[in-house]
């Protein structure tokens, strides 16, 4: 018997009517880079168990790094008396066959040791070295996890997964300090490109040297994938959360079906092989699916976990998350609703063609401090400080940082180009998104 079975057995003997048990073992290696050299190599091996119990319509939970089912269940039941009843609750998900996703677990990554991982990090550093670059910083995370989940509805699923993600920030102090970002991620070692991370950061930084002052204006903005990813995860994604939408807190809750240009299609796609967000089942064991959020500019669907779906008299879309740090899953007993891999369908234009066709505008390589100012209206704010260029008749000139305060519904209705250069990016402390370069019209920018 597995430890999940032991937890469930003891929970039922203790009077629980329903039980969900989660186990997660992780191998994590983190490399930290400062002042152009590796300054820390940290390895950790973690195991934890979690449980969510239902007794008299009360849902209680506990998590522990100690593999003791009895104490875990007792801790969860100890707090049950102080909880309110959830009259809407029905049951945990049943066992339904899921779709196998290719290239989500690579034995080569499991076999990596700290020495080999540090060599990969050094490749990132070496590729970022350039005569204009004064400092290089960044990190490389390699995670392997073994996840198991079982419940009293007859569900038992397990999955081993691997993840590798790295990022480099290259800085230059020529007259005015500038910087550039590069990142890459994968589920398999062979498809991970550490040299591209460093070279992308070096190019963005070196091309940004000696920037001119930015102007206060309303103009066309060309957002590269790293910038689009920030907007997707922090600004657009939350509006499709079933809980947010049902509570009228989404900027689309009170609008009609048409929310974007006809050429815009966005889905949550966890079925792309070798993708950082690929999952055959979510963190409650519900089979994942490709969930169309926007189709031809029309609002199509929301996403949810079981708890919030049952509360709204709906069914889970397979978007329960127990996200781990820095990547992968965890044994957290409580789930939250989250997209796996927000994806903008590619357009038919090359990035260079989009820039060439822009008579007057700004190219933005990366956004920072992206957050909703008024989520119900869709207002948001962000800062562009990496890879910012003035576009005049298709020609690029580096400019200083700018701030954007704009509105999401307005932005979606004024997309004028969608690129064919889709790539998977990882927003800061966020979930992966897959997106191309896009151009939007009528956006106001303010110099910083």
Secondary structure, DSSP 8 states (H G I E B T S, - for coil): --HHHHHHHHHHHTT-SEEEEEEEEEEEEEEEEETTEEEEEEEEEEEEEEEEEEETTEEEEEEESS--HHHHHHHHHHTGGGS---TT-------------SSS--HHHHT--HHHHHHHHHHHHHHH--TT--EEEEEEEEEEEEEEEEETTS-EEEEEEEEEEEEEEEEE-SSS-EEEEEEEEESSSTT--HHHHHHHHHHHHHHTSS-B----EEEEEEE-HHHHHHIIIIIIGGGGBHHHHHTT-STTTTS-SB-S-TT--EEE----TT-TT--SB-TTS-B---EEEEETTEE---B--HHHHHHTT----S-EE-B-SSSSB---SS-EE--S-EEE---SB-HHHHHHT-SEEEEEEEEEEEEEEETTTTEEEEEEEEEEEEEETTEEEEB--EEEEEEHHHHHTTEEEEBS--EEEE-TTS-EEEE--EEEEEEEEEE-
